[in-house]
Amino acid sequence: MYFFIIMCMQMIPIISISGGKPAMLLPLLFVIGVSMIKDIFEDSKRHKSDNQENFKDTEVYDPVTREFITVHWKDLKVG
């Protein structure tokens, strides 16, 4: 937010030392771009990890048959 505010203030010619041009725009876009790429990478790893966990098997007690049945974690209903 700090760099965004500085960039906006640079576009006001009266108070700007850059002649009204947003000199902070390129560094700000670079930092935001790198942050976006990092977040995409982390989200894809988390998605893959979640899918692996959701498809693991667990045993659930079935009161009708009085036996344990095997289900995926994603199909588990709590409560």
C-alpha positions, -999 to +999 in steps of 0.1 A: +000+000+000+029+024+008+043+021-027+009+024-043+002+056-023+037+070-033+030+061-070-004+080-068+013+110-052+039+110-080+011+116-105+003+149-089+025+174-107+025+200-080+041+177-053+059+153-076+096+153-082+092+130-112+073+155-133+039+138-128+051+104-141+046+074-118+082+064-114+072+037-088+049+019-112+074-005-127+089-016-093+054-019-079+043-041-108+074-062-105+068-069-068+031-076-074+040-099-103+066-119-083+041-122-054+014-135-078+037-161-093+048-173-058+011-175-047+002-195-078+030-219-071+020-223-035-017-227-043-010-254-069+011-273-043-016-270-017-043-282-042-022-312-051-016-320-014-053-316-006-063-340-034-038-366-021-052-363+014-089-363+002-085-396-016-068-415+012-089-443+027-103-445+062-127-468+080-161-457+091-185-477+113-218-486+096-245-490+123-268-509+099-243-537+091-223-533+124-191-534+104-164-509+094-165-499+058-137-482+038-144-447+024-123-418+010-117-389+034-136-366+009-168-387+014-166-387+052-196-370+069-189-358+104-217-358+129 
